[in-house]
Amino acid sequence: MTGKDLHNILAKVQKPARYLGREINAVQKNPQKIKTRLALVFPDLYEVGMSHLGLKILYGLANRQDGVYAERFFAPAEDLEEILRKEGICLFSLESHTPLQRFDLVGFTLQYELSYTTILKMLSLGGVPLRAVQRKVGDPFVLGGGPLALNPEPLAPFFDFFVLGDGEEVLSEVLTEFARWKERGRGDREAFLQEIASIPGIYVPSFYEPLYDGDKFIGMRRLKEEAPLPVKKRVALELENTFYPDSFIVPYMQIVHDRAILELFRGCTQGCRFCQAGYIYRPVRERSVAKLRDLAGKIIQKTGWEELSLSSLSSSDYSQITELIEALQQKFTGRQVRLSLPSLRADPFSLSLTDKVQKNRAGGVTFAPEAGSQRLRNVINKKITEEEILAAAEQAFTAGRRHIKLYFMLGLPTETEEDLRELVQLVEKISNLRQKVKGKKYPLQVMVSASTFVPKAHTPFQWEPQLGLLEVKRRQQFLHEQLRQLKGVQFTWPAAEMSNLEAVFSRGDRRLAAVLERAYALGSGLEAWSESFDFALWEEAFNREKIDSRFYAYYKPALDDPLPWEHLSSGVAKKFLQEEYRKAFQGEMTRDCRQGDCLGCGLEECPVRQVKKNTPL
Ligand code: SF4
C-alpha cells in the first residue's frame, strides 16, 4: 500500500491513530532483508490490544532476532472495516502496511471468548482462508497463544497450532524451526506441523480427534505418533533472566491502560477456586528488586511515560513489595514518575501500599471481595474477612479517597438469597463509613459492580454449571432494587447474555466451531463490546447449526468424566482440582502454599516448592 492510499483511508475514519503505526519505539525494518514475517494479532481494537503486556513482550522478543520482523494487527473498527470491504483492501499491518496474507506466521492472542468471531473476521479481511484445511503452501500458518489456548477446542479447526504457557519459551524455537523449513524449500504444510509438534508446549489440533458417544464427549484420540498426550504447557521458570521489553511503544492516542507496565512476578497461589489465572499461571516466579529497578529506569527513559504500573495477579503478594516501592521511589526522586498498584487485595496492608505510592489520594481504590458473605467467600477460597474489608474501606475514606469500587461475582456455586442479602449489608456498612469521615466537601461514592460467574476450564469449578440466564437476571434485579436504596452507591452489571455466551465457549468443545463460523457469516463483529453484541444473532447461529447452547453453559459432568480440554495440561493435577471442588462444598479453605508446606498441586517443577525444600526448618 502506498503512503497516498493509506492517507486516503485514514482521512475517512474516526481515530486514524489506531492504524497509523510509526509510534515512538515501533520497530522499522527493511522487509527486503527479512526471512520470517510474524503478524502479532490482537482481536480487539487498538486501544485494548496496545494495553496488553503479552503482546509487548512477544513484539520485543521477536524483533530482537535478525531476519525476523514482527508487526502488529488490531481489529478494525466498523468504519475501517466498511472501507476495506468496499474497496477490496486487505487488512494491513501497522508497521509496514503489509496485507495479513503475506505473513509467514499469524499469531493471535486468545484472551476472551467473545473475541472468537473477531478472529474469523480478521482472517477473512486479511485474505487468509478460515479453516486450516483450506490453507495451501504459501498461506500463513495461524497460531494462538494466551490463557484460552488451554481450551481452544471451539477454535481448533481455524488454527494450525497453539502455544500453551509462556510464549517467551516457545517463540524462538518455532521461529527457528520455521526458518529451517523455509530454507528447505517449504515442504507441505503438514511436514512443518510434524516438526513443531514435538516442541514442548505446541498443540497441533489436526493431530487429535475428539470422540463422542452421542452427545457426550468421551476422550481425545491421537492421529499422529509424534503428537504428545497430554500436551504440557511451557513455563519460563527463570523469570529473572527471561526477556522483558524496555522499549514499549508509546501510542499517539489514549489507550485503556495508558502507562508503562512492570511485571513483578508471574503466577498466584491464593487459590481462588473460580480464577483460571490462579491455576494456569502457576508456579509463582518473581523478578528481583534489583532487576525491576533496572528495568523501570530503562522503561521510563525510553518511553517518557509518567506512570509505571507495578503489575501482577496480586501485586501485594510480591515478597519484597515494600523494598521495591522504596527502591523505585528513590530511583525516581525529583522526577515526574507516578507508581500505581492495579491489583490489590482488600486489606489494610494492601491499602497502605497504595497510600505509599499515591501522593494524590483524590481518586479511588478498588477491592474485589467477590462474595458478600463469609460463607460464600469460604466456598470460593477468597481469603478476606469482613473486618478486613471494612477496615480497608475506612482507611481509604479517611485517607481522602473519594470513591471505593467493589467487585463482586454473582451466581457463584452454592449462592443463596441470604448471600445476596449479606452482600447488600456489606455495601451498606461501607456506605455508612462515609458518615464517619466528617468535613469532606465532596461526595464519597461506593461503586459496586457484579459480574456473573463463568465456570472456567482448569479450575476446581470446571465441573459446575453456570446459573440459568433468567435466574441471573432475577438476581441482578434484586441487587439493583436493594442497592439503589443506599445513599452514595452506584451499581453496574454486565449483560447476562454476554456472560452466558462466555460460559458456553469457556467449556466448549470442537463442535462449537460450526457455530462460530455461522455467527461470523451472520454478521457477528466486535462482540466483546456491548454496543455491538447481538444475542439474537447467536441464538440464530446455534439454531441453524442445531446445537443447544444450554448444554454447554449448564452441563455438570461427573468428577471423573473426560473433559474436552484434558489433553492440554496446565500442570495442576486433576485430583488436586477434584479435592478443591470437594472442599468448596464443605466450605473448607485452602491456604496459600507460599505460607507453609507445599500442598502438592501437581506441578512437576516449582521454584516455590524448591525453596521450601532448601530452607532448613
Ligand atoms: S507445587 Fe506446591 S509449592 Fe508449588 S504451586 Fe503447587 S502447591 Fe504450591
Residues whose N, C-alpha, C, O or C-beta is under 5 A from the ligand:
A	BS01	SF4	R282 P283 C593 C598 L599 G600 C601 G602 L603 C606 V608 R609
